[in-house]
Amino acid sequence: MEKDIVNIGKSVVIKGELNGSEDLTIEGHVEGTIQLREHVLTIGPNGRIKAQVFAKSVDRARRGDRQRHGHRQGRHPRRRVG
């Protein structure tokens, strides 16, 4: 079974609280709080985060990295990213 992954595009700006029950990839800009608790947050090469983050893990994709299912960099559970 394939896992759902939600993407926030690079032209999207979110200010406030973001809650989810799916893995999330952010290419845009998010300020505030991100709560994914049991899910993975991936910050894409264009993503900008200024938020308190609660996630199973936080991964940072660098420019030039190819995103592949199962390939994750830098796991930081419940870490503030900003």
Secondary structure, DSSP 4 states (H G I P E B T S, - for coil): -PPPEEEE-TT-EEEEEEE-SSEEEE-SEEEEEEE-TTSEEEE-TT-EEEEEEE-SEEEEPPTTPPP-TT------TT--B-
